[in-house]
Amino acid sequence: MNTTDFYVDPGRRKHFLSLVTSAGFLKEYEIEFIDSLGVRFWGMVSSKRIVYNNEDAILSTIIDISLRKKLEEELVYSSSHDFLTGVFNRRHFSSVMTSEVVRSKRYSTSLSLVMIDLDNFKIVNDVHGHIVGDEILKHFCTIVRENLRQTDTLGRVGGEEFAVLLPETDLIGAEKFAERVRSTVSMAEFLYENKSISFSISSGVASLTVDEDAERLLKRCDDALLVAKMTGKNKVVVCSSQIM
C-alpha cells in the first residue's frame, strides 16, 4: 500500500516527497494522516529512497504521535485560556491588550475597554454553592460572547471579574455594548436543578487616550468599575476626568 496516498493535506504531501527526493532520506517528519475509516491521526515519518524491483521507491516507517499532539495542543490552550469558562486568562488578555494599544496608536484608531464584575457573587456561592457559582460564570460568558464581534477579546482577569477589549470602538460604542450586556444579564433566567437564580453585573468603561499606555487605561477603567460597585451596582459607569 502506498502511504503517500493517505496524506490529508496535498500541499504537505508534495513537500514531503520533495524533501525525500532531494535529500534521499527524511527523519522524523510530522504530518497528519487519514486512515481507511476516515479517522485523522498524526504520524512521525522517517523515510529513505530505495530501489525496489528495479524501480525507485520510498521506504517509510510511521509512528502514531496523536496522543503527544493532543497533549501539546491542550498545553498550549491551557496556557492562554481559563480552564472553567474557556475565555482567555489574565496573562493572555494582558498580552492582547498591550498589542492592541500599540496598534491603536500606530493607526490612530479607537480602542475601548470594559471591566465587568458579577455583583454579590460571594453571596451566590455561599447560598447556592460553588458548583452553581461556576455554572453562573459560564452562563455569563456565553451571554458576553453572543454580543462580541470577531475582533473583540474577552478575558477572565479575576475570580468574578472579566474584561472586554473593543478595538475600533469609541467611548459611546463601548458604553452601548456594556449596557446591552448588563441589560441582557439582568433579564436572563438562569436555571439550575429547577431553581431560578438571578444575578446582575457592574461595569466600568474607558477609551484609550493619546498619552496613556495599557496599564493606565486598565487603571481608569477599573476605577470606573469601582464607582459602579459603590453606587448601587447593576450599572455601567463611564470613565471621566473626575475618576482618577
Summary of the structure (lengths in Angstrom):
residues: 244
radius of gyration: 25.8
end to end distance: 71.1
largest distance: 86.3
contacts: 716
relative contact order: 0.11
helix: 45%
strand: 29%
